[in-house]
Amino acid sequence: MADIPTLRIEALQVRYGAVEALKGVSIEVHAGEVVTMIGGNGAGKSTLMKAISGLEGAAAGRVMFEGRDITRMPGHQRVALGIAQCPEGRQIFPDQTVRDNLMLGAYHRAASAAQIAADLEAQFAVFPLLRERLHQSAGTMSGGEQQMLAIARALMSRPKLLLLDEPSLGLAPLMVKDIFGVIRQLKQRGITLLLVEQMANQALAVADRGYVLETGNIIMQGGARELRRDPRIRAAYLGEH
């Protein structure tokens, strides 16, 4: 039997009134892959992520998850299926503690206290700082620490597909390095990941495959190493002329 992708987007269109943000986008993400989506501001990257997680409706096309059409499925049901999004801007709950934020990631799961405790420990193995900050209000943490919390919160849902939307946005260079180190750890653990990222060089360095999105259209796709070497990509997205 042919390999069924974890995620398949087929000719997806998303409109904001008269503006067509996605103009027939088609992509695939297979189990265990890290796939990155690169492109400039306004390309439609975050719109695509929202359409996958159910926060934006499709005007046409399909969103398929593990062979199932979920195009019209509400977002909360997609979380229960195994899709978790770490959104642009983190969107943690600043007045809640780090522990409360993490627990909210597992809200839909019918898991025992022992299972949840084990999952918390798994997050502390990747993000040891969160153990130290466990009872601290999340809003008092730095931007990089909040980004780590947002990723860990998404992982608490035990996703089959993790959507990371601009995880490096607004972070200091050292913290960006730490975040990409975390993404490499997740890759080693076999977590299936769709990464939207403006820092194209770092994204392609960690990814297996990539797509280039420009004004709502996929204009290039291929292996991450090949895209990283492509002179058009190097000129447009890697700052080389």
Secondary structure, 3 states (H helix, E strand, C coil): CCCCCCEEEEEEEEEECCEEEEEEEEEEECCCCEEEEECCCCCCHHHHHHHHHCCCCCCEEEEEECCEECCCCCHHHHHHHCEEEECCCCCCCCCCEHHHHHHHCCCCCCCCHHHHHHHHHHHHHHCHHHHHCCCCEHHHCCHHHHHHHHHHHHHCCCCCEEEEECCCCCCCHHHHHHHHHHHHHHHHCCCCEEEECCCHHHHHHHCCEEEEEECCEEEEEEEHHHHHHCHHHHHHHCCCC
